[in-house]
Amino acid sequence: MAKAKNNLSFTRDYMKKALIILNPCAGVKKANKFMTDIITLFCESGYTCTVQTTTRELNGYEIVRQLGDGHDLITCIGGDGTYNEVVSGVIDAGLKCQIGYIPSGSTNDFGASLGLSKVIMTAAKDIVSGRAQKFDVGSFNGRNFTYVASCGAFTDTSYSTPTNLKNSLGHLAYVLQGLSTVLDIKPVHLALTANGEKYEDDYLFVGICNSTSLGGLVKIDEKYVDMNDGLFEVLLVKSPKNIAEWATILHNLNVQKYENSEMLTLFSASEIEIVADEGIDWSLDGERQIGSEKIFIKNIRDAIELIVPNKK
């Protein structure tokens, strides 16, 4: 008679450790009801799981710094702000683990750029069956950002829109909040130096990004974007002086025309030096960053390993 196998005799893969960090207030809280299914999936896929929920701003960062060491995988469930906290924690703690991202926020720009599923359990399955890929991360005067640093029109929308409005209207909330400030738009005057070139003007919008979607309002054709090439895409939108220039900007943004445009400039750079008014606030991955007179932005190439879906 064959000897029965001990149920505790698992393969070594079972000893992989996963830290799962949930923002229970993200989006319309749709991920909360799937937590049991997510944990079961991860356990069945060979992970022992530790689960933590965030309770305040920057709590995701704190959790990673306190508990992240020794984990093979740290999975973030929330919006781009929560993802930013987790990535920053991993980098600042010097961890070599892989990162999983289940987008469940209101807009999820970074997830959209990667083609991560908006269906919670599909995104979870893609993590346990996917592949690790290296991605660049940005540094804004030493503060990490994962996909965009921006200032100017609408960039305060993500952090100024009330949470209850975000949760009830989702992406539409950003659009409505943005439209409500059109008449109050004031240009920002910046001097940027990159690749030995200087750009100085009054700008309606400035975005230093590693993504194809910015706030759900500005899109960059994916042919321009490579998320682990050591470069950012820098989009400069000049401040319009009349209705004709407004129309040109809107048209060119809509059709994503950047070449030979008098109002739009798009180029790639690994480092950007900026001289700006200290009163100009920035948005880093949708979170407010108080501006300063001198800003240094650099690309940290291959800073993290994020699990993405296997190519079909």
N, C-alpha and C positions, 0 to 999 in steps of 0.2 A: 504494500500500500504506500503510495507516494506521500511524502511528508508534507503537511500543509504549510504553505508559506506564511510567515509572520507578517501580519498586516503593517507592521512598523518598519519592514525592510524595504524601504523605497530606494529608488535610484538616487544617485548623488544630486541630480538636478533638482530633486524635491527640496534640497536644502537651500535653494536660492531664496533670498529674502527681498520682499517688496514692502516699501513704505508708501501707503496710499494717503494722499492729502486731499480732502474734500472741502471746498468752499460751499457751505450749505445754503448761502444766500445768493449764489450766482444765478443769473438769468431768472427764469421762472421756477427755480428750484426743482427742475425736472429730473436732475441726476439723483436726488436724494432717495427716491423710491426704488432705484436700481442697485443700491449699495450691496444688499445681500447677494444679488445675482453677480455683481462684479467681483465680490470677494470669493464667492464659490468658483467662478471662472478662473481666477488667479490661482486658487488652491489646487484646482484640478489640473492646472497647467504647470504645477511643480513649484509654487511659491508658498512660503510661509509669510503671512501678511500682518503688518502693523497698520492700523488705521487711525488717522487723526483728522479732526475738523478744525478749520480756522474760525477764530472768534473775533478777530479785529484786523485792522490794516497791518501789513507786514508780518502777520502771524505765520504765514506759509514759509517765509524766510527763516523765522525763528525756529520753527519745527525742523526744518532741514538741518540747520546748524546744530540743533540739540540732539536729533535722533537719526540723522542721515547716515552717519558713519557705519560701515559694515553692511549696508544694503546694496544689492545688485541692481535694483530697479526702484526709482522713485517716480510715482505716478501722480500727476496733478489732475484734479477734476474741478473745473471752474472756468473762469474767463481768462482773457489775456493778462489781466492784472495779477491774478493768482499764479498763472504760469510764469510771469516775470519774477515774482517772489521766489518761486521754487528754483528757477534757473539761477538767480542771483545767489541763493543759498548754496547751491551745488558748487558754483564757481568760487565763491568766497571761502568755502570750507575745503576747497581743493579735492573734492570727491571725484572719483573716476567711474561712478555708476552710470547706467543708462537712464534716460528720462522717458516717461510715457505721458501723453497729454490727451485727456478726454475733454474736448471743448463743450462747455455747458453755459457759457456766458451769453450776453445779449448780442454781441456782434462777432467775436471770434475771428478777427482779421488774420491772425497768424495761422490758425487752423485751416481757414479757407485757402490760404496761399499754398498750404501743403496738401490740400485735398483730404484732410482728415474728416471722417464722417461726422455728421451732425446727429446721427442716431447713436444714443449712448452705448448700447450693448455692441453695436457694430464697431464703434471706436475702441471699446474695451477688447474685443476679439482681435482687432488689428494690432493691439499692443502685444498680446501673448503670442501672436503668430507672425508678427512683422519683422522688420530688419532694422538694425541700428544704422543711422546715418549721421555724419558729423555736420554741424551747423555753426555759422559764425554768430557772434554776439557783439554788441556794441558797448562802448564805454563813453559816458558823458561826464566829463570831469570826475571820473572815477566811479560813477554810478552806472550799473549795468542796465542795458535795455536789450530786448530780444529782437525787435523788428522795426521800431520807428522812434525817432526823436523829431518832433515837429513843433512849429510855432506859427502864429498867424491865424487866419480865418478858420473857425470851427474847431481848432485844436483843443479848446477848453471844453468842448461839448461832452466828451466822455467822462470827465471828472466833475463837471458842473451840473449835468443832468441828474435830477433826483433819482435815487435807486428805485423807488416805487414806479416811476415813469419808465425807466429802463426795463424793469421786470414785466410791466404790463404791455408795453408797446414794442419792446425789443429794438431792432434796427431802426424802425420808424421813429423812435424817440430821438435818435441821433439826428435824423433828417429834419424833424420838426424843430428841435432845439437849434440846429444850424441855421435853418431858414429864418427863425425868429430873430437872429442876430445880424442878418444881412445888412440892414440899414445902419447898424452900429459898427460896421467893420472899419477898423483903423489899420493902415499898413504898418508893418514893422520895418525899420531900417537896419539892415545888417551888412557887414562886410565879411565875406567868406573867402578863405584862401585854401585851395586844394590843387594838387598836381602842378604846382608852380603858377597857377592862374588865380587872379583875384576877381571876385564878383561882388559888386556893391550896388545896392539900389533900395527902393521902397518895395517891399514884397507883400503880396496878399497872403501867400502861404509858402512855407519852407518845410520840406520833409527830407530827412536823412533816413533811408529805409532799407530793409532787407525783406521786403514783402511786396506782393502784388496788389494789396488792398490796404488802404489807410483810412481808418474810421468808417469804413463802409461808404465813404463819400468820394474818395479819390482812388482811381485804379491805375495801375501801371502794367502795361502788357508784359506777360511772362517772358517774352523773348529778351527783355532787358534785364531780367532778374535771375541771378544765380545765388542761392542762399549759403553757399560755402566756397566762394571764390576769393574771399579776403577783401571784397569790395562792397561799399554801399552804393545805392543809387541815390543821387541827390536831385531832388525836384524843386526848382525855384519858379514861383508864379509871380510875375510882376503885378504891382498894384495898378488897376485900370484907371485911366484918367477920364474916360467917357464911356457912353453906352456901347459904342462900336468895339472898344477894347474888351469890355465885359463880354460881349457876344463872342468875340474871338476866343477868349479864355474858355468859356463854357463849351464852345464847339470843339476846340482842340483837346480839352480834357475828355469830352464825351467820346471822341473818335481815337483818343490816345495818340495824338499827333504832337511830337516833340521836336522833330528836326525842322530846321528853317522856320521856327516860330519866334516872333518878336516878343511874345508875352511869356513863353514857357522855355525853361532850360532844364535839360536832363543830362547828367553825366555821372560817371562812376569814380569813386575815390576810396582809398583806405584810411585816410586821415583828413580831417577838416578842422581848420582853425577859424573861429568866429569871434568877431568883435561886435557887441550888441549893447543896447540899452539894458541896464540892470532891471528895469521894470518889466521886461518882456518875460512872461511865463512860457514854459515849454511843456509839452506832453511827452512822457516816455511810456510807450505801450499803454496809453490811455490814462496814466497816472500823472498828477501835477508835479512838475519840477520847477522850482523857483530859479529864474534866470540869473545870470551874472554877466559882468562886462566882458570877460574873456572866457571862451568855451573851447575845450579841445575834445573832439570826438574821434575815436579810433575804432577800427574794426579788429576784433580778436578772432583770428581765423581758427576754425575747427575747435571752438571752445567747449562744445557739448556734444554728446551723442544722444540723439532723439530717435525713438522708434517710430518708423513710418510704415504704412501698409506695403506689403509686397506688391510689386508691379504685376498687373494682370496681363 
